[in-house]
Amino acid sequence: MKKARVAIVRCPDYDPGRVREAVAEAVSLIGGAENLTRPGETVLVKPNLLSARPPEDAVTTHPAVVQAAIDLFTGAGAHVLLGDSPPLAGERQGSYRRLLEITGMSGAAEQSGAKIVRFEEASVTVRQPQGRCYRTFEIARAVAQADALISVSKLKTHGLTFLTAAVKNVFGCIPGRRKALFHAQAAEDPEIFSQMLVDLLGAVRPRLSILDAIVAMDSDGPVDGRLRNLGLILAGTDPVALDAVASAVLGVDPLAVDTTRLAAAQGLGVADLEAVEVVGERLEDVAWDGFLEPQSKNRWTQIPKPLRSMLKNQLIPFPCVTSACQNCGACVTGCPVRTIQPGRERPRIVLGGCIRCYCCREVCEYSAIGLRVRRLSASLRLIRDARRAVLRFAGRR
């Protein structure tokens, strides 16, 4: 059986020349751009443009990596488009233009000759008959009409999916607030949310995935985590295998990431590292020590179902508005369950309705949404009371 191939190439910083060489080498090691596209094809390069943050914040894919990817396929004779659907910012041309300028994407497109598209301009419905939870998706027409989708993602932690990399990056193919619907439906159960992403991956298959891991983010990503210089570019045609290798670089079991585990089990990619051919750098030579999990990592399914509603507000970190708030209203608009209310000085989060999807943190440009957990003594007391309630219930049966 032919192994999935994933390339790992060192790149110490975002110097444009070094990034261009690293991306070109990584893609060459898995076959080369000339073998991944044909002259005249329309190629859509899709970065992770989560919010209007400058490249040095490492919240979005760095423009040097995006430009290097565009240059590769332009050089292979393809017509290249550049686009994404960031939460809220893509809904209006002006806000989208501002995000592209702040993230450096406008400059990358201008220098490389790519045409910028806004996913919210038009959408189409695509079907995925093999989907386990979702069998239809409304995606951007630009994605559906492109001959090839090139995913250029950012390596970060994520509260719902543990890691966000190649597989999670396809979520941006769903335009605008339609993404909020999936958060509302699936966010309380991370496995359901991950299965939705796997179903979407089956409908939207990237021809190539490139991962920006030059500066990665751990701890409380995807917006306010700790930045660490990994100095790596990864590439592969199997996004699941790419995520599995990226997990291994971080010292994380690939099967601990629900999207990787579910996608592999359903035949959408390879998660077993024994079935992956790593080319370029050796995995053991680039392994990272000291990785920090997100405190918002959702372990909801590990809690017995009868206890979930009782323990939810105690055990799962909840978002809170901090003094950095500028009262711009983005969190109010971006909340998929409308549980954040406007206030005179700052918005107020109604915890009883909060589903812990952390969309408010993702759309906030000012890092003004923090995370808190209940005091340990209160949590232990509630767990004790819940245990007694379950024992009483079991005694009646």
C-alpha positions in Angstrom: 0.0 0.0 0.0 1.4 3.4 -1.0 2.1 5.6 2.0 0.8 9.2 2.3 3.7 11.6 2.0 4.2 14.7 4.2 7.1 17.1 3.8 8.7 18.9 6.7 11.1 21.7 5.8 12.9 24.1 8.2 12.3 27.8 7.8 13.6 29.9 10.7 11.6 33.1 10.1 9.3 34.9 7.7 12.0 36.4 5.5 10.2 36.3 2.1 13.1 34.7 0.3 13.6 32.0 2.8 9.8 31.3 3.0 9.6 31.0 -0.8 12.5 28.5 -0.9 11.0 26.5 2.0 7.5 26.3 0.5 8.9 25.4 -2.9 11.1 22.7 -1.4 8.2 21.2 0.6 5.9 21.1 -2.4 8.7 19.7 -4.5 9.2 16.9 -2.1 5.6 15.7 -2.5 5.6 15.9 -6.3 5.8 19.6 -7.3 3.3 22.2 -8.3 3.6 21.3 -11.9 2.2 17.8 -11.1 -0.6 19.2 -8.9 -2.1 21.5 -11.5 -2.3 22.0 -15.2 -1.8 25.2 -17.1 -5.0 27.3 -17.3 -6.6 25.7 -14.3 -8.2 28.0 -11.7 -6.6 27.4 -8.3 -8.1 28.9 -5.1 -5.6 29.5 -2.3 -7.4 29.6 1.0 -5.5 30.8 4.1 -6.8 31.0 7.7 -8.0 34.6 8.1 -9.7 34.3 11.4 -9.7 38.0 12.3 -8.2 41.3 11.5 -4.9 40.8 13.3 -1.4 41.7 12.0 0.8 38.8 10.9 3.1 39.0 13.9 0.1 38.0 16.2 0.2 34.5 14.5 -3.6 34.4 14.5 -3.7 34.2 10.7 -1.6 32.5 8.1 1.4 34.6 7.4 1.3 36.5 4.1 4.8 35.4 3.1 3.6 31.8 3.2 0.5 32.6 1.2 2.4 34.6 -1.4 4.9 31.7 -1.8 2.1 29.3 -2.5 0.5 31.7 -5.0 3.8 32.1 -6.8 4.3 28.4 -7.1 1.0 27.9 -8.9 1.2 31.0 -10.9 4.6 29.8 -12.1 2.9 26.5 -13.0 0.5 28.3 -15.3 -2.6 28.4 -13.1 -5.0 31.3 -12.7 -4.8 31.9 -8.9 -7.6 33.2 -6.7 -7.2 34.1 -3.0 -10.0 34.1 -0.5 -11.5 33.0 2.8 -14.6 33.7 4.9 -13.5 35.2 8.2 -16.2 35.6 10.9 -18.2 38.8 10.4 -15.4 40.6 8.5 -16.4 39.0 5.2 -20.0 40.2 5.2 -19.2 43.7 3.9 -16.7 44.6 1.2 -15.2 47.4 3.4 -14.6 45.2 6.5 -13.2 42.5 4.3 -10.8 44.9 2.6 -9.7 46.2 6.0 -9.0 42.6 7.2 -7.0 41.8 4.0 -4.9 44.9 4.6 -4.2 44.2 8.3 -3.4 40.6 7.7 -1.0 41.4 4.8 -3.1 39.5 2.3 -3.7 42.5 0.1 0.0 43.0 -0.4 0.5 39.2 -1.0 -2.1 39.2 -3.7 -0.9 42.4 -5.4 2.8 41.2 -5.5 1.9 37.8 -6.8 -0.9 38.7 -9.2 -3.7 36.7 -7.5 -7.3 37.9 -7.7 -9.0 38.3 -4.3 -12.4 36.8 -3.9 -14.9 37.3 -1.1 -16.7 34.1 -0.2 -19.9 35.8 1.0 -20.6 37.2 -2.5 -22.2 33.9 -3.7 -22.7 30.4 -2.4 -23.9 27.0 -3.7 -25.1 23.8 -2.1 -22.9 20.7 -2.3 -23.8 17.2 -1.2 -21.8 14.7 0.7 -23.8 11.4 0.7 -21.3 9.7 2.9 -21.5 12.3 5.7 -22.2 10.9 9.1 -23.9 14.1 10.6 -24.3 16.5 7.6 -24.9 15.5 4.0 -25.3 19.0 2.5 -23.3 22.1 2.9 -23.7 25.6 1.6 -20.2 26.7 0.5 -18.7 29.6 -1.3 -19.2 29.4 -5.1 -15.6 30.3 -5.6 -14.6 27.1 -3.8 -17.1 25.0 -5.7 -16.0 26.4 -9.1 -12.3 26.3 -8.6 -10.4 23.4 -10.3 -8.2 23.0 -7.2 -8.4 24.1 -3.6 -5.0 24.9 -2.0 -5.3 25.1 1.8 -2.7 27.2 3.5 -3.4 26.9 7.2 -1.8 28.0 10.5 -0.8 25.6 13.3 -2.6 26.6 16.5 -4.5 25.2 19.4 -8.3 25.3 19.5 -10.8 24.9 22.3 -13.2 22.7 20.3 -11.0 20.7 18.0 -7.8 20.8 20.2 -5.7 21.7 17.1 -6.5 23.8 14.1 -4.5 23.0 11.0 -5.3 21.5 7.6 -8.7 19.8 8.3 -10.1 22.7 10.4 -9.1 25.2 7.7 -11.9 23.9 5.4 -14.5 25.4 7.8 -13.8 28.7 6.2 -15.3 27.4 2.9 -18.7 28.0 4.5 -19.5 31.7 4.0 -20.5 34.2 6.6 -22.8 33.5 9.5 -23.7 30.1 8.2 -20.7 28.9 10.2 -22.5 30.1 13.4 -25.3 27.7 12.8 -22.9 24.7 13.0 -21.4 26.2 16.2 -24.9 26.4 17.7 -25.8 22.9 16.6 -22.6 21.1 17.5 -20.3 23.1 19.7 -21.4 21.6 23.0 -20.2 18.2 21.8 -16.7 18.5 20.4 -17.0 15.2 18.6 -20.1 16.3 16.8 -18.4 19.5 15.8 -15.3 17.6 14.6 -17.5 15.1 12.7 -19.1 18.1 10.9 -15.7 19.2 9.8 -14.9 15.7 8.6 -18.2 15.6 6.6 -17.2 19.0 5.1 -13.7 17.7 4.3 -15.4 14.9 2.3 -17.3 17.5 0.3 -14.4 19.9 -0.1 -11.2 18.1 -0.8 -8.1 20.3 -1.0 -5.7 19.2 -3.7 -2.8 20.4 -1.5 -2.4 21.5 2.1 0.4 23.7 3.3 0.9 24.4 7.0 2.5 27.5 8.4 4.3 26.3 11.5 7.1 28.9 11.4 5.5 30.6 14.4 2.8 28.4 16.0 0.4 29.0 18.9 -0.3 26.7 21.8 -2.1 27.2 25.1 -5.3 29.2 24.7 -5.4 29.4 20.9 -6.6 30.2 18.3 -6.3 33.9 19.2 -4.7 34.5 22.6 -2.3 31.6 23.0 1.4 31.5 23.5 3.6 32.0 20.4 6.4 29.6 19.8 8.9 29.5 17.0 8.8 26.1 15.5 10.5 27.2 12.3 8.7 24.7 10.0 6.7 24.5 6.8 4.7 21.3 6.3 3.0 20.2 3.1 1.0 17.2 1.9 -1.8 16.1 -0.4 -3.5 14.2 2.5 -4.7 16.9 5.0 -5.4 14.2 7.6 -1.8 12.8 7.4 -0.5 16.4 7.5 -2.4 17.0 10.7 -1.2 13.7 12.1 2.4 14.7 11.5 1.9 18.2 12.9 0.4 16.6 16.1 3.5 14.4 16.4 5.8 17.4 16.0 4.0 18.9 19.0 4.2 15.6 21.0 0.5 15.0 20.7 -1.0 11.6 19.9 -2.7 12.2 16.4 -5.7 10.2 17.6 -6.2 12.6 20.4 -7.4 15.1 17.8 -11.0 14.2 16.9 -10.9 15.5 13.4 -7.8 13.3 12.6 -9.2 10.2 14.3 -12.7 10.5 12.7 -11.4 11.3 9.3 -9.0 8.4 9.3 -11.6 6.0 10.6 -14.0 7.0 7.7 -11.4 6.6 5.0 -10.7 10.3 4.3 -7.0 10.2 5.1 -4.2 8.5 7.1 -3.6 9.0 10.8 -1.3 6.1 11.5 2.2 7.5 11.4 3.5 4.1 10.3 1.5 4.6 7.1 3.0 8.1 6.5 6.2 8.8 4.6 7.8 11.8 6.2 10.2 13.5 3.8 12.6 16.4 4.3 13.4 16.7 8.0 13.0 13.7 10.2 10.1 13.8 12.7 12.4 13.1 15.7 14.6 16.0 14.7 11.9 18.6 14.8 9.9 17.4 17.8 8.8 20.2 20.1 9.1 20.1 23.9 6.8 21.9 26.3 3.6 22.0 24.4 0.7 23.5 26.4 -2.9 22.3 25.8 -5.7 24.9 25.7 -7.4 25.2 29.0 -10.6 25.5 27.0 -10.1 22.0 25.5 -13.6 20.6 25.7 -13.7 17.2 27.3 -17.5 17.3 27.5 -18.0 13.8 26.2 -15.8 12.3 28.9 -18.4 13.4 31.5 -21.4 11.0 32.1 -24.4 12.4 30.3 -26.6 12.7 33.4 -24.1 15.0 35.0 -23.4 17.3 32.0 -26.1 19.9 32.5 -25.4 20.0 36.2 -21.6 20.4 35.8 -21.4 22.5 32.6 -21.1 25.9 34.3 -18.6 24.5 36.8 -16.1 22.5 34.8 -15.9 24.1 31.4 -14.1 27.5 31.2 -16.5 30.3 30.4 -15.8 33.5 28.5 -15.7 36.9 30.2 -15.4 40.4 28.9 -12.3 42.1 30.2 -11.2 45.8 30.7 -9.6 45.7 27.2 -13.1 45.8 25.7 -13.7 48.7 23.3 -17.5 48.0 23.2 -17.4 47.5 19.4 -20.2 44.9 19.5 -18.4 42.2 17.5 -18.9 39.6 20.2 -22.6 40.5 20.4 -23.0 40.0 16.6 -20.8 37.0 16.4 -22.4 34.9 19.2 -24.3 32.1 17.4 -26.8 31.6 20.2 -27.3 35.3 21.0 -26.3 35.0 24.6 -24.2 38.2 24.7 -26.1 41.3 25.4 -25.0 44.9 24.7 -24.0 47.1 27.6 -23.3 50.8 28.2 -19.6 50.2 28.9 -19.1 46.6 27.7 -21.3 43.6 26.7 -22.6 41.1 29.2 -22.4 37.3 28.7 -25.4 35.4 30.0 -23.7 32.2 31.1 -26.9 30.1 31.2 -27.2 30.2 27.5 -23.4 30.1 26.7 -22.5 26.9 24.7 -18.7 27.4 25.2 -18.0 27.7 21.4 -15.7 30.7 22.1 -16.8 32.4 18.9 -16.7 35.7 20.9 -13.0 35.2 21.4 -12.4 34.6 17.7 -14.1 37.7 16.5 -12.7 40.1 19.1 -9.8 42.1 17.6 -8.8 43.5 21.0 -8.2 40.2 22.9 -10.9 41.4 25.3 -12.6 38.1 25.9 -10.9 36.1 28.6 -11.5 32.6 30.1 -12.4 31.8 33.7 -13.2 28.7 35.6 -15.2 28.2 38.8 -13.4 28.0 42.1 -12.2 24.5 42.8 -14.0 24.3 46.1 -17.3 25.1 44.5 -16.7 22.6 41.6 -15.8 19.8 44.1 -18.9 20.5 46.1 -21.1 20.3 43.0 -19.4 17.1 41.9 -20.1 15.6 45.4 -23.7 16.6 45.2 -24.1 15.3 41.7 -22.6 12.0 42.7 -25.0 11.6 45.5 -27.9 12.4 43.2 -26.8 9.8 40.7 -26.4 7.2 43.5 -29.9 8.0 44.7 -31.3 7.7 41.2 -29.5 4.3 40.7 -30.9 3.1 44.1 -34.5 3.6 42.9 -34.1 1.5 39.8 
